[in-house]
Amino acid sequence: MPLLLAGGKFRISVRNLPMLDSNRLNDGPELERAMMLLSMFANAYINWGEKIKKSIPSNLAVALWEVAHRLGRQPISSHASIVLNNWKRIDTRGPLIPENLDTVQNFLGGKDEDWFFLSTVGVESAGGEVPKILIAAIDAIETDNSKLLHKHLVRLSTAIEKMLVALKRMYEHCEPKLFFERIRPFLTGWEPKGVIYEGIDTKPKIFIGGSAAQSSLLQAIDSGLGIQHKSQASGPFLAEMRKYMPANHRTFLSQLDAAPSISKYVEKINDTLLSNTFNSCVSLLNTFRQKHLEMAITYISKQADDEKAATGTGGTEFVQFLSKAKSETDSSKIN
């Protein structure tokens, strides 16, 4: 794909593909790899070229639609495909950090694009223990063990700190101007009039582009800490983003939403040390969101020459969305 895109021959190569039979794919890694490849092909076909295309050829569209349906995801390139399923270790026994990773597939390629994907993998890896920590914290509540809960909240704050360090590494090898011009177009969702999936429906479909809001990691921390996003500027978009996550991630988030509330338990116990540790987790998450907002401004707003170009890859007015999500986080501290 990178060679065909650079030579201006990608679209004709896609149109010349045979009809792809997704029924031959096994569930699991095969299906996930197919989703990653097909969705990236579709994003490249629509968004890279002199003019944005209005339809995906049936020989690609049908297979993409079927694979996405089997996975319970939307038929467009998203965080799950380009980040969660787009890395491999260089040293198979080495750590899961950007220096020891390589992408499986990219668009135009190059160090900046690789680093954009892999540093994001680094954030996910840094927070890899978060689901286990949240489950353990909820178990501590159910056994009324405030000392054990405190221990797990300390672990959670450490994990968020590691995520923050990993997030800042984006600047090391991904240059903002290059991101805006050569990477961002491939992550953009469909325009307001939508895209036709030939062979599926003649009616255009509208799907949102790849967005950090599609990461189940941050939404898991929100759910675990009881941080609610009730504003129209944040809540509906975050709820919509769950449709782009792996199905088992959505299930996990729903279970967290329904679990006993850590924040209510901490309020009930009314212990200063426990409350301060809980608030430390919230403050660190708020700092993470602040750094993400600053990064989005650097990589998008400051590079854009008009208001339309300054929207996020998910199609949002991201400054308003991220600012509101940040303020809702900060207001979740316990007095």
C-alpha positions in Angstrom: 0.0 0.0 0.0 2.7 2.7 0.9 4.3 2.2 -2.6 1.0 2.3 -4.4 -0.1 5.4 -2.6 3.2 7.2 -3.2 2.9 6.3 -6.9 -0.7 7.3 -7.2 -1.8 3.8 -8.2 -3.5 2.6 -5.1 -7.1 3.3 -6.1 -6.9 1.5 -9.4 -5.1 -1.4 -7.7 -8.1 -1.7 -5.2 -10.6 -1.6 -8.1 -8.7 -4.4 -9.7 -8.8 -6.7 -6.7 -10.9 -9.9 -7.0 -14.0 -10.2 -4.8 -12.7 -11.1 -1.3 -14.4 -14.0 0.5 -14.4 -13.3 4.2 -16.2 -16.6 5.0 -12.8 -18.3 4.8 -11.5 -16.3 7.7 -11.4 -17.9 11.2 -12.6 -15.9 14.2 -9.8 -14.5 16.4 -6.4 -13.2 15.1 -7.2 -13.9 11.4 -10.4 -11.8 11.6 -8.7 -9.0 13.5 -5.9 -8.9 10.9 -8.4 -8.8 8.1 -10.3 -5.9 9.8 -7.0 -4.0 10.2 -6.0 -4.4 6.6 -9.4 -3.9 4.9 -10.3 -0.9 7.0 -7.0 0.8 6.4 -7.4 0.1 2.6 -10.8 1.7 2.7 -9.6 4.8 4.6 -6.7 5.2 2.1 -9.0 4.7 -0.9 -11.5 7.3 0.3 -9.2 10.0 1.8 -5.9 10.0 -0.1 -5.9 11.6 -3.6 -6.8 14.7 -5.4 -10.4 14.3 -4.5 -12.2 12.5 -1.7 -14.0 9.5 -3.0 -17.7 8.9 -2.3 -17.9 5.1 -2.5 -15.9 2.0 -1.7 -15.7 -0.6 -4.5 -17.7 -3.7 -3.8 -14.7 -6.0 -4.0 -13.4 -4.3 -0.9 -16.6 -2.9 0.7 -18.5 -6.3 1.0 -15.6 -8.1 2.8 -15.0 -5.1 5.1 -18.6 -4.8 6.0 -18.9 -8.6 6.7 -15.7 -8.7 8.8 -16.7 -5.7 10.8 -20.2 -7.2 11.4 -18.6 -10.4 12.7 -16.4 -8.4 15.1 -19.3 -6.2 16.2 -17.4 -3.0 15.1 -18.0 -0.3 12.6 -16.6 -0.8 9.0 -14.0 1.9 9.1 -10.4 2.2 10.4 -10.4 2.8 14.2 -8.2 2.7 17.3 -8.7 -1.0 17.7 -7.3 -1.7 14.2 -4.5 0.9 13.7 -3.2 0.7 17.3 -4.3 -2.3 19.3 -3.8 -4.8 16.4 -1.0 -3.0 14.6 2.2 -3.8 16.4 4.8 -6.6 16.8 7.8 -7.0 19.0 11.3 -6.6 17.5 12.9 -8.6 20.3 10.2 -11.2 21.1 11.3 -11.4 24.7 11.8 -7.7 25.1 9.5 -5.1 26.7 6.3 -3.7 25.1 7.7 -0.2 24.6 7.9 1.8 21.3 11.7 1.2 20.8 11.0 -2.6 20.8 8.0 -2.4 18.5 7.3 -2.2 14.8 4.1 -1.6 12.9 2.4 -4.5 11.1 0.9 -2.1 8.4 1.1 1.6 7.7 -0.2 4.0 5.1 2.6 6.1 3.6 5.1 4.8 6.1 8.1 6.5 7.6 9.4 7.1 11.2 6.8 9.7 12.1 3.8 7.5 11.1 5.3 4.4 12.8 6.0 6.5 16.0 2.5 7.9 16.0 1.0 4.4 16.1 3.7 2.8 18.4 3.8 5.6 21.0 0.0 5.2 21.3 0.6 1.5 21.8 3.1 2.6 24.5 0.3 4.4 26.3 -2.0 1.3 26.1 0.8 -0.9 27.4 1.6 1.5 30.3 -2.0 1.2 31.4 -2.2 -2.6 30.8 -2.6 -3.4 34.4 -5.5 -1.0 34.9 -8.4 -3.5 34.2 -7.0 -5.9 36.8 -6.5 -3.1 39.3 -10.1 -1.9 38.9 -11.4 -5.4 39.4 -9.3 -5.8 42.5 -10.5 -2.4 43.8 -14.1 -3.4 43.3 -13.4 -6.7 45.1 -12.0 -4.8 48.0 -15.2 -2.7 48.2 -17.4 -5.8 48.2 -15.4 -7.3 51.1 -15.4 -3.9 52.9 -11.6 -3.7 53.0 -10.7 -0.1 52.9 -7.0 -0.7 53.4 -6.8 -3.1 50.4 -8.8 -0.5 48.4 -6.2 2.1 49.3 -3.4 -0.2 48.1 -5.1 -0.7 44.7 -5.8 3.0 44.3 -2.1 3.6 44.8 -1.4 1.1 42.1 -3.9 2.9 39.8 -2.2 6.2 40.3 1.1 4.7 39.4 -0.4 3.2 36.2 -1.8 6.6 35.2 1.5 8.2 35.8 3.1 5.7 33.5 0.5 6.4 30.9 1.2 10.2 31.2 5.0 9.6 30.6 4.2 7.4 27.6 1.8 10.0 26.1 4.5 12.7 26.3 6.8 10.5 24.2 4.7 11.3 21.1 6.7 14.4 20.5 10.0 12.5 20.3 9.7 11.3 16.7 6.3 12.5 15.3 6.6 16.0 13.9 3.3 18.0 14.0 3.4 19.4 10.5 4.2 16.0 9.0 1.4 14.4 11.1 -1.1 16.9 9.9 -0.2 16.6 6.2 0.7 12.9 5.8 -0.9 10.9 8.7 -4.1 12.7 9.8 -5.9 12.4 6.4 -5.9 8.6 6.6 -7.4 8.7 10.1 -10.3 11.0 9.1 -13.8 9.6 9.1 -16.4 10.0 6.3 -17.7 13.4 5.3 -21.2 14.5 6.4 -22.8 13.2 3.2 -21.4 9.8 3.9 -19.8 7.0 1.9 -21.5 4.3 -0.2 -20.4 0.7 0.5 -21.0 -0.7 -3.0 -22.6 -4.2 -2.9 -24.1 -3.5 0.5 -26.4 -0.5 0.2 -26.9 2.4 -2.2 -27.5 4.7 0.8 -24.4 6.5 2.0 -23.1 5.6 5.5 -21.5 7.9 8.0 -18.8 6.6 10.3 -16.4 8.5 12.6 -12.6 8.4 12.1 -10.0 7.0 14.4 -10.0 8.8 17.8 -8.3 8.4 21.1 -11.8 8.4 22.6 -12.1 4.9 21.1 -9.5 3.6 23.6 -11.3 1.6 26.2 -8.5 2.2 28.6 -9.5 5.8 29.5 -13.2 5.0 29.6 -12.4 2.1 31.9 -10.7 4.5 34.4 -13.6 6.9 34.1 -16.1 4.1 34.9 -14.0 2.7 37.7 -13.6 6.0 39.4 -17.2 7.0 38.8 -16.3 10.0 36.6 -19.5 10.8 34.6 -19.6 12.8 31.4 -23.1 14.2 31.3 -22.6 17.2 29.1 -23.8 17.2 25.5 -20.2 18.2 24.6 -18.8 14.9 26.0 -21.3 12.2 26.9 -22.9 11.4 23.6 -19.6 11.3 21.7 -18.0 9.0 24.3 -21.0 6.7 24.2 -20.9 6.6 20.4 -17.2 5.7 20.5 -17.9 2.5 22.3 -19.4 1.2 19.0 -15.9 1.3 17.6 -14.3 -0.7 20.4 -13.8 -4.5 20.4 -17.0 -6.2 21.6 -15.4 -7.7 24.7 -14.1 -4.2 25.7 -17.6 -2.8 25.5 -18.9 -5.6 27.7 -16.2 -5.0 30.2 -17.0 -1.2 30.3 -20.7 -2.1 30.8 -19.8 -4.3 33.7 -17.7 -1.6 35.3 -20.6 0.9 34.9 -22.8 -1.6 36.8 -20.3 -2.4 39.5 -20.2 -1.0 43.1 -19.0 2.6 43.0 -15.5 3.2 44.3 -16.2 6.9 44.7 -19.3 6.4 46.7 -17.5 3.9 48.9 -14.7 6.3 49.6 -17.2 9.0 50.4 -19.0 6.7 52.8 -15.7 5.6 54.6 -14.8 9.2 55.0 -11.1 8.4 55.6 -8.7 11.3 54.8 -5.9 9.1 53.4 -8.3 7.1 51.2 -10.0 10.2 49.9 -6.6 11.9 49.1 -5.4 8.8 47.3 -8.7 8.6 45.3 -8.3 12.3 44.5 -4.7 11.8 43.4 -6.0 9.3 40.8 -8.5 11.8 39.5 -5.9 14.6 39.4 -3.5 12.4 37.4 -6.3 11.5 35.0 -7.1 15.2 34.7 -3.4 16.0 34.0 -3.4 13.2 31.3 -6.4 14.9 29.6 -4.8 18.3 29.8 -1.6 17.0 28.1 -3.8 15.2 25.5 -5.6 18.5 24.8 -2.3 20.4 24.5 -1.0 17.7 22.1 -4.2 17.9 20.0 -3.8 21.6 19.7 -0.1 21.3 18.7 -0.8 18.6 16.1 -4.0 19.8 14.7 -5.1 23.4 15.6 -1.7 25.0 15.1 -1.2 23.2 11.7 -4.7 24.0 10.3 -5.4 26.9 8.1 -9.2 26.9 8.5 -11.8 26.0 11.1 -12.9 22.8 9.3 -9.4 21.5 9.1 -9.1 22.0 12.9 -11.6 19.3 13.8 -10.3 16.1 15.4 -9.9 12.9 13.4 -13.1 11.7 15.1 -14.9 14.7 13.5 -15.4 16.5 16.8 -14.7 20.1 17.9 -12.0 18.5 20.0 -11.0 21.5 22.1 -14.6 21.8 23.4 -14.9 18.0 23.8 -11.5 17.5 25.6 -12.0 20.7 27.7 -15.4 19.5 28.9 -14.1 16.0 29.6 -11.2 17.4 31.6 -13.5 19.7 33.7 -15.8 16.8 34.4 -12.9 14.8 35.5 -11.6 17.5 37.9 -15.0 18.0 39.4 -15.2 14.3 40.4 -12.8 14.8 43.3 -14.1 14.0 46.8 -14.2 16.8 49.4 
